[in-house]
Amino acid sequence: MASDSYWEVAICDDNTAFLAQLQTFLNQQLTRMGQPHGIQAFHDSQELLTAAQSHPFSLAVLDIRMPKEDGIRLAEKLLTFCPDCQIIFLTAFLSYAQDVYDVQHTAFILKNEMNSRLPRLLEKLQARMQGQDPQRVALYADGITHLVEQHQICWIERRLRTTRVHCQQEDLLTQEKLEDLLVRLDPILFCQCHKSYAVCWASVRTYSAGQILLNNGTVVPVSRRFAPSVRASFLRYVQTLSQEVKT
């Protein structure tokens, strides 16, 4: 980002009501994180680009479907003025999940997932800038706090009031709810596929509409309710693999 201490944030959406909602939500989350910031809201892509020429942004949260210019083309132009800007696409349309591959970006989030996914993503960006390691998570199990490498977690299941975290070397039992645990995990690496199950994409062998097969042979179900978000999560994860190959 442009600054390690102060974030200059741009948001752009042609929906005036949602733009105000997004600005309030971002301000609340960044304040909660103790992250100094300023937020500029734009209804028009050209206004954002004009501002960026003299005022580099650290972070831009962009709608994709806009009347004058879509957010993907906007991101391409914005990065010419602010090459270090982190781009987050926030849209109501899952169909854009593949189109965003055309431009460098940090994340693709559906608007109906904003409250659950955006806070964790902001924390991850902050940790990255502060040189911390966001790839480890603390799990309290059996009276002991375990520091676990996230890529060592294969899958997670919730049964009754217990959450079993299946790791490569051992299983850990915690009372923490599945949804609360997922908020603390990497949103690119992990995906909830059922009300009682979540998987780590790094441990997946095959993925189909109704189920996910893990490398160890475990089959995890994909429910109809979670199917669209699982597909979007899979595309996001695959994109990170292609970026690693390019680098």
Secondary structure, DSSP 8 states (H G I E B T S, - for coil): ---SS-EEEEEE-S-HHHHHHHHHHHHHHHHHTT--EEEEEESSHHHHHHHHHHS--SEEEE-S--SSS-HHHHHHHHHHH-TT-EEEEEES-GGGGTGGGGS--SEEEEGGGHHHHHHHHHHHHHHHHTT--TTEEEEEETTEEEEEEGGGEEEEEEETTEEEEEESS-EEEE-S-HHHHHHTS-TTTEEEEETTEEEEGGGEEEE-SSEEEETTS-EEE--TTTHHHHHHHHHHHHHHHHHHHH-
